[in-house]
Amino acid sequence: MKQVISVEKSLLWGHLFSMAFGLAGLLIVLPNPDLIAKLPEIGKTAFAWSLAGGGVVYMLLGMAAVAVYAYRTVGVWHWLGFMIPAVGLSLGSELLGTSTGFPFGHYRYLTGLGYKIAGLVPFTIPLSWFYLGFSAYIIARIGLNQFQVASWVKQATAIVIGSVLLTSWDFVLDPAMSQTAMPFWVWDQPGAFFGMPYQNFAGWFGTGVVYMTVATLIWNIKPLRLRKTDLNLPLVMYLSNFAFAAIMSTAVGIYPPILLGIITGVIPLISLYLKAAKTETIDSLPIQATVNEYPSEKMPIVSVGGKQ
C-alpha cells in the first residue's frame, strides 16, 4: 500500500508540475519570440515538446493520479463504476457537440490536446471529465453525509452539487482556453458569456448529471468502502486545476468568471471538504470499522451502505 500511495503522490506532483510548465510556456515564452530565440537548445526542445504534447501529459497524469487514488480508496468496482460512465458518456456528449452543436453549442477543437477521436474530440478531453468529476463528486458525497436526511436525497444532492462544481471550473477554463495566444478550441457560435454561449454551461451541467447518476446507480450495487478523511487528493486536484484556469483567464484579461467560479465552485468545495472531515455517518449509516487489509496504514476503513 505504501508503494501505491507513493505512485499516487508522484502522479499528482507530475500533474501539478506539468500544468505549471505549460503555463510558463503559454504565458511567458510563447508571447515573447525574442525569449525563445535566446533559449539554449535544450530549452527550445523543451518548449517545442510542451507546445506539441504538454496538454496531453498533464491530463494523462491527472487521470492516472485520480485513478490510482480511486483504486486505493474505493476499490476497483467503484473506481471503474465511475470512470467508465464518465469517460464514455462525456465522449459521446463531446462527439455530439462537435458534430451537431448539441448540447454545448457549435465549437471545434484545434491542436495541442492529442489524437482526435473520429477527427473531432481529443482523447484527453473525456479523461478530464473523469478526474475533475470524480474529485468534485466524492467530496460532495462525503461532505453531505452529516445531514440527517434519506440516503437517496444525499446521493441526488451530491450529483447536483458535483455537476455544479464541474461546471464552475468550466466557467473559468473555457473562455480562457479559447482566447489564449495558442487556443485549444474555437467557438463557431460566439455567445454573450465572454465569447461563449450560455448553452455550453447547460451542456456541461447536464452531462455531469447524466454520468454521475449512472455512476451512483452502479455504486449502489455494492457497499462503498472509503477512508473518510482521505480526501486531500481530490481537493488538491480540483483547486489546482481551478487555479490553472484562473491564471489563464487573468492572462487574457477575463476576470468575472473567476469570481463566479470561486462563489459557485471553490467555496462550496472547501465547505464540503471541511464538513467531510467532521462527519460521523456515511449514507445515514453508522461508521463501522473493518479489519484493515493494509497493516501499515493506521487510518480505519469505513463501510458505506449495503450488507457487510
Secondary structure, 3 states (H helix, E strand, C coil): CHHHHHHHHHHHHHHHHHHHHHHHHHHHHCCCHHHHHHCCHHHHHHHHHHHHHHHHHHHHHHHHHHHHHHHHHHHHHHHHHHHHHHHHHHHHHHHHHHHHCCCCCCEEECCCCCCEECCCEECHHHHHHHHHHHHHHHHHHHHHHHCCCCHHHHHHHHHHHHHHHHHHHHHHHHHHHCCCCCCCEEECCCCCECCECCHHHHHHHHHHHHHHHHHHHHHCCCCEEECCCCCHHHHHHHHHHHHHHHHHHHHCCCCHHHHHHHHHHHHHHHHHHHHHHHCCEECCEECCECCCCCCCCCCCCEEECCCC
